[in-house]
Amino acid sequence: MARRGGSVTRAEGVYDQLRADIFTARLRPGQRLKFPELCATYETSVGPLREALTKLTSERLVTLQPHLGYTVAALSADELTDLTAVRVDIEGLAFQQAMVNGGDSWESEVVATHHLLALREREIAARGRGDAWFLAHEAFHAALVSGCGNRRLVEITAGLRAETELYRRWAAPLLEEHDRDPAVEHQRLVDAALSRDVERGVGLLRDHIAYTTQMLLRQLLLADPAVTGEG
């Protein structure tokens, strides 16, 4: 997070609160974001709020529509399909370069974040996918590409995952894994990373992302009327 003078700015604090409320469904997809209500809820002024909304708009978690103002991004089957098509290519490329260029510190980060994710995955049966699991999952996927050596590529993959996360969070109570074992998929990604098996690693990651999207699409289209078939 960007900091000024060693402390979080008001706009950054409002951004964090809004982003969390979008992911936890306190702010629903398609909901209008009105300045008077938001200023009262987040105890802020228009300036920091506008700055936070602008940042969320750049991440495509919020949209700015003529005559309507800001709204939470709507869920769209077509949008998720397009997002996945881009993500599998970009994140696959970043992971490929990480396996070629990553050093010892990259390997250590992959192992450490996977260990934490494995701990959180053991809690799913009792507690479901809570915030701790989502944070650990994001940290693991960020670690996989962190050694690619291209800062811009890392930033792009992070933005694409953030967009996907909105769908994942909304679908979490609906998802049924069937014959899939995400823990095994994550372990295979780690094994490929540490062995520098580029071809296998990229293939595993692409399949992992695509399979998740198939599940999200199936569940969201069946169960959530907020999802549209238009991007």
N, C-alpha and C positions, 0 to 999 in steps of 0.2 A: 504494500500500500504506500502511495506517495505521502510524504510527511513534510511539513514545513516547520523549521525551528524545533524539530524533535518531537512535535506533538501532532495528533490527528486534527485536521481542520474540521470546521463545522460541516462543510459540504461533504467531506469524506465520511463523517459519522452518519449523516443523513443517507448517503449512498449505501452504506453498509446495512442500515436499518431497512431501507426500501428493498434492497436486493434480498435480504433474508425474508421479508414479508411476502415477496413475490414467490420465492421458492417454497415457502410453507403454506401457501394458499390463503394467507390473510388478505392478500390482494389477488383477486381472481383474474384469469385470462380474459382480456377484453374489457376489463373494468376501467372506467374513466378515472383519471387522477386529477382531482380538482385542487387548485392551489389553496383556497381557504381551509378546506378540510385537512389537507396534508400538513399545512403549516401548524394547525392546531394539534394534530395527532403527533407530529414529530417535534413540536415545540421549536420551530425554526422560522426564519424569515424567507421571503421569496427568493432572494439571491442564492443562498446555499441550496435551496430546494431545486431551483432551476439548474444549477450546476450539476447536482446529483442526477436529475432526470436526463440531462444532456449526455452524461456518461453512460447511463443505462440505455439510452437510445442508441449510442454507438455500439453497445453490446447486443442490440436487437432484443433486449428484454422488455423494452418500452418502445412504443411507436408514437410519432407526432403526426396527427391527422388534421388536415384543414378543417376549420370550423368546429372541431371536437377537442382539440388540444391533445394532451398526453393521455395514452391508455396503456394498460398492461398488454404485452403482446398476446395475440390470440393463438390458440393451438390450431395447427393446420397440418393435415396429413401430407399434402403436397409439399409444404415447407419442410417438414421433417424428412421427407424422402430426398429433397434437393440437398438439405443440410448434410445428410448422411453420405450422399454421393461425393460431396466436397471433402467431408471429414475423413473418409477412408483413404482418400488420395493424399491429403495434406499431412494427416497424422501418421500415415504409413511412411511417407517420405521422411518425416522428422525422426521416426523411430529407426528407420534404416540408417540415417546419418549418425544417430546416437550410437548404434551398434558398431559403426565404423570408427567414430571419432571419440566416443566417451572413454574417460579414464577411470582410475580406481575410485575416485570420489563419486562418479556417476554410478558405478556398480554398487557402491555402499548405499547410495540414496535409494536405488531400486530395491535393494534387499531390505532396508529399514522401513520404507513405506509399505512394502508388501507384507512385512511382519505385522505392522499395525493393522493393515486391512484384514489380514487373516484373523487377528484377534476380534475385530469387529464382526466379521462374517460368522463367527461362532455364536454371536449374540442374536443373530437374526431370528432364529426359531423362537426365542423367548420375547424379544422386544420389537422385532420388525426392523426395517431400515430407518433408523433414526438419524439425526443430524450427524452423529459421530461416524456412522458408516458412510454417509455421503461425503463428508470431509476427507475421510481416509481413502475412499475410492478416487476422489479427484486428485489427492496428493500422489497416489500411486501412478495414475495415468500421466500426470504432469512429470513425474520422475522418469518414466520410460523415455520421454522425448527430450529431457533436460540436457542431455549430453550431446545434442546434435551440433552444437557450436554456432548456431544461427539464432540470434535473439529474436529477430522478427518472426521467424518460423515458429519459435516457441510461443510468442504472443498470439499468433494466428490460431494455433492449435488450442490455446487456452480459451480464446473467444468462441471457437466452434463448440468446445465441450460445454461452455457455459450455456449456450443456446440449447444444446441437447439436454442439459440438466433440468431445464424447466419441464420438459416432457417426462423425464425420468421421475422427478419428484411427484408429478401429478399422477403418474401411472403406478407408482410404488404400491399403493394398497390394492391394486387390481392385478398385478403381475403374478402369473403362475409359471414357475420355471420348467414344469413338465420334466423332460429327460435331461435338461441342461444342468450343469454344475459350474457356476461362475467361479467358484474357488479353484477348481481344477484349471479352468481357462486362465486365471490369473497366474497360477503356478507355472503353467506352460510358457506364458509370456516371460516370466522371470528366467526360466531355464534357457529360453532362446536368447534372451539378452545377455546373460552371463557367458554363454557359449559362443556368442557373436555369430549366431546362425541367422544371417540377414534374411535370406529367402523365407525360411520357416517363420521367423519372428514377424515379418511384415504380413505374411499370409494369416497367421494366427490373430494379429491385431485387426486386420480387415474383417475377418470372419466374426470376431468378438463384437465389433461395433455394429456390423450388419445384422447379426442375430438379435442384438438388443433392440435395434430399430424395428425389426419384424414383430417382435413381441409388443413393443410400445404401440405400433400401428394397430395391431389386432385388438388389443385391449382398449385403447382410446376410442377407436371408431365404434366399437360395440357398446362401450359403457359411458362415454362422456359426450353429451350433446353440445358442449362448447367446442368440440373439434369440428373443423370444416374440411371439405375436400378441396379447398382453394387456397393457394399460397398468397 
